[in-house]
Amino acid sequence: MRWQRARRSDNVVDARGSGSGGMRLGGGKSIGLGGIALVVVVGLLMGEDPLTILGQLAGQASLSTAPPHSGAPPGDDQEAEFVRAVLGDTEDTWQAIFQQGGRQYQDPKLMLFNGGVQSACGFASSAVGPFYCPGDRQVYLDLDFFREMAQRFSAAGDFAQAYVIAHEVGHHVQTLLGVSAKVNAARQRGQKMEGASGLLVRQELQADCLAGVWAFHAQKRLDWLEPGDLEEALNAANAIGDDRLQKQARGQVVPDSFTHGTSAQRVRWFKTGFERGDINRCDTFTARDL
């Protein structure tokens, strides 16, 4: 992937700290990544939301990952430069698409962090993976996730990483279009979110499709893909399907608990967006066959 061709975004915030990767509680005690992982495991075993537990801890804590200052990443940091390039091109793509529809695109911020981070959506550890918070309209990314993708999920490659960023930006697009608000309203009404055809799955698959829309326009504008790049993105989408992750973690697949869609569905919807770059083909909410 010839990502150096892309314009660099000025909306990447470097909030990476000293690398301790934990939370510091009152009295000077701290919880490192191992402790955070233990909380996640215990929460899952007890049927409790690990984010809720960690959020409660974070309410009494200050993140040791929070640096004394946040700013633009250093220019000699190639990983950060890659993120800036991908984010910059998502900005260019979505600004053009929104203008065609008579709308104005508002760029999101992307925060780089280590270990854990406090957002408007609460505390999250790196174990959660990259995420988008509609409360502050920011994407959050621990670059260690890319190494985990390669080592744990065998999903390596720069375009695989670009797909992950574009997927989270897709959630930002959903926020600007009002999709996220409708899903949240349904949640508040008590509508079931999880499940093979639930709203969460449809929301995530639409973000995959929107990532494909971006990839189509980026390639048309920059001609930056090299042989094997598209396969990298499809492999990443395949690696993080609910069915595959559940099979690896539990030894069985439970469709009623799906939140992101199967591997096949994630690949299909990314390809749907990439085929023509048409945002109108990304209506997963009315699709009968996901």
C-alpha positions in Angstrom: 0.0 0.0 0.0 1.5 3.3 -1.1 0.1 5.2 1.8 2.7 8.0 1.5 0.6 9.4 -1.3 -2.2 10.5 1.0 -2.6 13.9 2.7 -1.7 13.8 6.4 -4.5 14.7 8.8 -4.0 17.3 11.5 -6.7 15.6 13.6 -4.6 12.9 15.2 -4.0 13.5 18.9 -1.0 11.7 20.5 -2.1 10.9 24.1 0.3 8.0 24.5 1.9 8.0 28.0 4.8 6.4 29.6 3.8 2.9 28.5 2.8 1.6 31.9 -0.6 0.8 30.4 -2.7 0.7 33.5 -4.9 2.6 36.0 -3.6 4.3 39.1 -6.0 4.1 42.0 -6.2 6.1 45.2 -3.3 5.5 47.6 -0.9 5.1 44.8 -1.9 1.5 43.9 -2.1 0.7 40.3 -3.7 -1.9 38.0 -1.5 -2.9 35.0 -2.6 -4.6 31.8 -2.5 -7.9 33.5 -4.9 -6.7 36.2 -7.2 -5.2 33.6 -7.2 -8.5 31.7 -8.1 -10.3 34.9 -11.0 -7.9 35.5 -12.2 -8.6 31.9 -12.1 -12.4 32.4 -13.8 -12.3 35.8 -16.5 -10.0 34.5 -17.2 -12.3 31.6 -17.4 -15.3 33.9 -19.8 -13.5 36.3 -22.0 -12.2 33.5 -21.0 -8.6 34.2 -19.9 -6.1 31.6 -16.1 -5.7 32.0 -16.4 -2.1 30.8 -18.8 -1.3 33.6 -16.4 -2.8 36.2 -13.4 -0.9 34.7 -15.5 2.2 34.4 -16.3 2.1 38.1 -12.6 1.7 38.9 -11.8 4.5 36.6 -14.3 6.7 38.4 -12.0 6.5 41.4 -8.8 6.5 39.4 -6.6 8.6 37.2 -5.2 6.8 34.2 -1.5 6.3 34.4 -1.5 6.3 30.6 -2.7 9.9 30.6 0.3 12.0 29.6 1.2 15.4 31.0 0.3 16.9 27.6 -1.3 15.8 24.3 -0.5 17.0 20.9 0.4 16.0 17.4 2.5 12.8 17.1 6.2 13.3 16.3 7.0 13.5 12.6 9.5 10.6 12.7 6.9 8.2 14.1 6.1 6.1 11.0 3.2 4.3 12.7 1.6 7.6 13.6 2.3 9.0 10.1 0.5 6.0 8.6 -2.6 6.7 10.8 -2.4 10.4 9.8 -2.3 9.4 6.1 -5.3 7.1 6.4 -7.3 9.5 8.5 -6.5 12.3 6.1 -7.8 10.4 3.1 -11.0 9.4 4.9 -11.5 13.2 5.5 -11.0 13.9 1.8 -13.3 11.1 0.8 -16.2 11.8 3.1 -16.0 15.6 2.6 -16.5 15.0 -1.1 -19.3 12.5 -0.6 -21.2 14.7 1.8 -20.9 17.7 -0.5 -22.4 15.7 -3.3 -25.4 15.1 -1.0 -25.7 18.7 0.1 -24.2 18.0 3.6 -21.2 19.2 5.4 -18.8 16.6 6.8 -17.2 17.3 10.2 -13.8 15.7 10.7 -13.5 13.4 13.8 -10.4 13.4 16.0 -8.4 10.3 16.4 -6.6 9.8 19.7 -3.6 7.5 20.0 -3.3 6.0 23.5 -1.6 3.2 25.5 -3.2 0.7 27.8 -6.4 2.5 28.7 -8.2 5.8 28.0 -11.0 7.8 29.4 -13.5 9.1 26.8 -16.9 10.6 26.9 -18.2 7.0 26.6 -16.3 6.0 29.8 -13.1 4.2 30.5 -11.9 1.6 28.0 -8.8 -0.6 28.2 -6.8 -1.6 25.1 -8.4 -5.1 25.4 -11.6 -3.5 23.9 -9.8 -2.7 20.7 -10.2 0.4 18.6 -13.5 2.2 19.1 -15.5 5.3 18.2 -17.2 7.3 20.9 -20.2 9.3 19.6 -20.2 11.4 22.8 -17.1 13.2 21.8 -17.0 12.2 18.2 -13.5 10.7 18.5 -11.8 7.5 17.3 -9.6 5.8 19.9 -6.7 3.6 18.9 -3.9 1.8 20.7 -1.4 0.9 18.0 -0.6 -2.3 19.8 -3.9 -3.6 18.4 -2.2 -3.8 15.0 0.4 -6.1 16.4 -2.3 -8.2 18.0 -4.1 -8.4 14.6 -1.0 -9.9 13.1 0.0 -12.2 15.9 -3.4 -13.4 17.2 -5.6 -13.1 14.2 -3.0 -13.6 11.4 -4.4 -10.4 9.8 -1.3 -8.4 9.0 -0.7 -5.7 6.5 -1.1 -1.9 6.2 -4.3 -2.1 4.2 -5.8 -4.4 6.9 -4.9 -1.7 9.4 -6.4 1.0 7.2 -9.6 -1.0 7.1 -9.8 -0.9 10.9 -9.4 2.9 11.0 -11.9 3.3 8.1 -14.5 1.1 10.0 -14.3 3.3 13.0 -14.6 6.4 10.9 -17.6 4.7 9.4 -19.3 4.9 12.8 -18.6 8.6 12.8 -20.3 8.9 9.4 -23.3 7.0 11.0 -23.3 9.6 13.8 -23.4 12.5 11.3 -26.2 10.9 9.3 -28.3 10.2 12.4 -28.0 6.4 12.2 -26.4 6.1 15.6 -29.1 8.2 17.3 -31.8 5.9 15.9 -30.0 2.8 17.1 -29.6 4.4 20.6 -33.3 5.4 20.7 -34.2 1.8 19.9 -32.0 0.7 22.8 -33.7 3.1 25.2 -37.1 1.7 24.1 -35.8 -1.7 25.2 -35.4 -3.2 21.8 -33.0 -6.2 21.7 -29.7 -5.1 20.3 -27.8 -8.4 20.0 -28.4 -11.3 17.8 -27.6 -12.5 14.2 -30.0 -9.9 12.7 -30.0 -7.4 15.6 -29.5 -3.7 15.3 -25.9 -3.9 16.6 -24.9 -6.3 13.9 -26.6 -4.2 11.2 -24.8 -1.1 12.5 -21.4 -2.8 12.5 -22.0 -4.3 9.0 -22.9 -0.8 7.7 -19.7 0.5 9.1 -17.8 -2.2 7.2 -19.7 -1.2 4.0 -18.8 2.5 4.6 -15.2 1.4 5.0 -15.5 -0.2 1.6 -17.0 3.0 0.1 -13.9 4.9 1.4 -11.5 2.3 0.0 -13.1 2.6 -3.5 -12.8 6.3 -3.6 -9.3 6.3 -2.1 -8.1 3.9 -4.7 -9.7 5.9 -7.5 -8.0 9.1 -6.3 -4.6 7.8 -5.3 -4.1 4.5 -7.0 -2.3 3.4 -3.9 -3.2 -0.3 -3.6 -0.6 -2.9 -4.4 -1.1 -6.6 -5.2 -2.4 -8.4 -2.1 -3.7 -5.2 -0.4 -7.4 -5.9 -0.9 -6.9 -9.4 0.3 -5.4 -8.0 3.5 -8.5 -6.0 4.3 -10.8 -8.9 3.5 -8.7 -11.2 5.7 -9.0 -8.7 8.5 -12.7 -8.5 8.1 -12.9 -12.3 8.1 -10.7 -12.7 11.2 -12.9 -10.5 13.4 -16.3 -12.0 12.7 -18.4 -13.0 15.7 -18.6 -16.6 14.7 -14.8 -17.0 14.3 -14.0 -15.1 17.5 -16.6 -17.0 19.6 -15.3 -20.3 18.2 -11.8 -19.4 19.2 -12.7 -18.2 22.7 -15.6 -20.6 23.7 -15.3 -23.5 21.3 -18.9 -22.8 20.1 -20.9 -20.2 18.2 -23.8 -18.4 19.9 -25.7 -16.4 17.2 -28.0 -14.8 19.8 -25.1 -12.9 21.2 -23.7 -11.6 18.0 -22.8 -7.9 17.9 -20.7 -7.5 14.8 -21.7 -10.1 12.3 -20.1 -13.3 11.0 -16.9 -13.3 9.1 -18.7 -13.9 5.8 -21.0 -11.0 6.4 -18.2 -8.6 7.3 -16.4 -9.6 4.1 -19.5 -9.3 2.0 -20.5 -5.8 3.2 -17.0 -4.4 2.8 -16.9 -5.8 -0.7 -20.4 -4.2 -1.3 -19.0 -0.8 -0.5 -15.8 -1.3 -2.4 -17.4 -2.5 -5.6 -19.0 0.8 -6.6 -18.3 3.3 -3.8 -22.0 3.9 -3.5 -23.1 4.8 0.0 -26.7 4.0 -0.9 -25.8 0.3 -1.2 -24.9 0.3 2.5 -28.5 0.2 3.9 -28.0 -2.9 6.1 -31.0 -1.9 8.3 -33.6 -2.8 5.6 -31.6 -5.7 4.0 -33.4 -9.0 4.4 -30.2 -11.0 3.8 -27.2 -9.8 5.8 
